Amino acid sequence: MRARLKGTRSEAGFTLVELLVAAAMGVVVMGAVASLVISAVRQQPHISKQAQNISTARWVLERMTRELRNGIVVKEKSASMVSFEGYVRHSACGATTPATTAIKCRITYECTTTACSRKESEPNVSGGTARPIFSGIDSNQIFSYAPSEAAAPLITYVKITLRLPNPTGTGALTVSDGTSLRNATLGY
């Protein structure tokens, strides 16, 4: 019986000094964790906006290169505009109604320092209704061509570069691609 009573009377536990040190260390660790969480929460809107801008720019870039790839001939060109003949699956040039067969239209992409728009018109007409496709760029120097303008009038390669402002304010985000007009040599 004495052995049993001895076991229950032991004074196992923590001293006051040990508890104070452990509490102080816990406060320091929790402060560091709280600081990281607050920083992450503050940065999240910037990261989300940046990801959304890049995703949208990639989608627009893919659309432009796909249409240019199916293009026949570049009619007008500058650093902020490209106008070319290509095929679209619409009932008429400039229409929004999809069709099962493709028709030849003139497609024009024009960019300002803040946005890009797309126009569709009849092949020999340079008009059409401009429809905005993308905003949030910070340069109108979007298109470059090969061969260079002095080398030959027949353009077979178009490079597209979209520069987006970085939400964090440091530098710019650049999304770039290029394509050859694969129908240019067929002489349609």
Backbone hydrogen bonds, N-H to C=O, Kabsch-Sander energy under -0.5 kcal/mol:
donor,donor_aa,acceptor,acceptor_aa,energy
5,L,1,M,-2.1
6,K,2,R,-2.2
7,G,3,A,-1.6
8,T,4,R,-1.4
9,R,5,L,-1.2
10,S,7,G,-0.6
19,L,15,T,-1.9
20,L,16,L,-2.2
21,V,17,V,-2.3
22,A,18,E,-2.5
23,A,19,L,-2.4
24,A,20,L,-2.2
25,M,21,V,-2.4
26,G,22,A,-2.2
27,V,23,A,-2.2
28,V,24,A,-2.1
29,V,25,M,-2.5
30,M,26,G,-2.7
31,G,27,V,-2.2
32,A,28,V,-2.1
33,V,29,V,-2.3
34,A,30,M,-2.7
35,S,31,G,-2.2
36,L,32,A,-2.0
37,V,33,V,-2.4
38,I,34,A,-2.5
39,S,35,S,-2.2
40,A,36,L,-2.4
41,V,37,V,-2.3
42,R,38,I,-2.1
43,Q,39,S,-1.8
44,Q,40,A,-1.4
47,I,43,Q,-2.3
48,S,44,Q,-2.8
49,K,45,P,-2.3
50,Q,46,H,-2.4
51,A,47,I,-2.4
52,Q,48,S,-2.4
53,N,49,K,-2.6
54,I,50,Q,-2.3
55,S,51,A,-2.4
56,T,52,Q,-2.5
57,A,53,N,-2.6
58,R,54,I,-2.4
59,W,55,S,-1.9
60,V,56,T,-2.6
61,L,57,A,-2.7
62,E,58,R,-2.3
63,R,59,W,-2.1
64,M,60,V,-2.7
65,T,61,L,-2.6
66,R,62,E,-2.1
67,E,63,R,-2.1
68,L,64,M,-2.7
69,R,65,T,-2.7
70,N,66,R,-1.3
71,G,68,L,-1.8
72,I,85,E,-3.6
73,V,85,E,-0.7
75,K,73,V,-0.5
75,K,83,S,-2.9
76,E,83,S,-1.6
78,S,81,M,-2.3
82,V,109,Y,-2.3
83,S,76,E,-2.6
84,F,107,I,-2.7
85,E,73,V,-2.4
86,G,105,C,-2.6
88,V,103,I,-2.4
90,H,88,V,-1.2
91,S,97,T,-1.6
95,A,92,A,-2.2
99,A,89,R,-1.3
103,I,88,V,-2.7
105,C,86,G,-3.1
106,R,121,S,-3.2
107,I,84,F,-3.3
107,I,105,C,-0.6
108,T,119,K,-2.5
109,Y,82,V,-2.8
110,E,108,T,-0.5
110,E,117,S,-2.2
111,C,80,S,-3.0
112,T,115,A,-3.1
116,C,134,F,-3.1
117,S,110,E,-2.7
118,R,131,R,-2.3
119,K,108,T,-2.5
121,S,106,R,-2.1
125,V,122,E,-2.0
130,A,128,G,-0.6
131,R,118,R,-2.5
133,I,116,C,-2.5
134,F,116,C,-1.6
136,G,114,T,-2.7
137,I,114,T,-1.4
138,D,163,R,-2.3
142,I,79,A,-2.2
142,I,140,N,-1.5
143,F,79,A,-2.4
144,S,159,K,-2.0
146,A,157,Y,-2.1
151,A,148,S,-0.9
152,A,148,S,-1.4
155,I,153,P,-0.9
156,T,146,A,-1.7
157,Y,146,A,-2.0
158,V,179,T,-2.6
159,K,144,S,-3.1
160,I,177,D,-3.6
161,T,142,I,-2.2
162,L,175,V,-3.2
163,R,161,T,-0.6
164,L,162,L,-0.6
164,L,173,L,-3.7
166,N,171,G,-1.2
169,G,166,N,-2.3
171,G,169,G,-0.7
173,L,164,L,-3.1
175,V,162,L,-2.6
177,D,160,I,-2.4
179,T,158,V,-2.4
181,L,156,T,-2.3
182,R,69,R,-1.7
182,R,180,S,-1.2
183,N,71,G,-1.2
184,A,181,L,-1.4
186,L,183,N,-0.8
187,G,183,N,-0.6
187,G,184,A,-0.6
188,Y,183,N,-0.6
